């Protein structure tokens, strides 16, 4: 692969070390989100998702992120919100995090965006990408998500509800069951009520119900349910 892209493994490792320093800034922004409540879910989303390419300018990103980190660090800590997780590919829609904040909830885990920031210390590019969960289906990524909500370890967050964002899977259709969404089955539209036909395992059409089983103790909402159901079911801040 290195030869194909006109570089060497050693040069790739050199860049990894350089970018690890930039990512540590994003990791601290993430920590201030879930541990101290000083960073909003939307701010967390913006800084972590930008780690996918650092806006094409790692040095510029590092300067801007450091300035934001200094400002956020000086904010008062907050814990007066329901901590939630956004799991899955973030939708291309503005104001989603803000809507939840108005309802008294804050995303303290943006799952996919966090993976873009390559969390966790690794010694090589191979180790880094073996730990990178983004390419896998929800059920392969679930063990990492569940670790984020357990007490007693690094990176644990006091999560309660989870909002599932299945951008390429079936969506709930009012009165019609878990039909396929506009991007199901390789971005082919399908009539309501018809099962997903993705070639990979992915998230099943009945995943929301399945994940609410006793073995998985906190509620999961599909993105399409948010306006009709999720806001009304958030636990009170008291």
Secondary structure, 3 states (H helix, E strand, C coil): CCCCCCCCHHHHHHHHHHHHHHHHHHHHHHHHHHCCCCCCHHHHHHHHHHHHCHHHCHHHHHHHHHHHHHHHHCCCCCCCCEEEEEEECCCCCCCHHHHHHHCCEEEEEEHHHHHHCCCCCCCCHHHHHHCCCCCCCHHHHHHHHHHCCCCCCCCCCCCCCEEEECCCCCCCECCCECCCCCCHHHHCCCCCCCCCCCCCCCCCCCHHHHCCCCCCCCCEEEHHHHHHHHHHHCCCCC
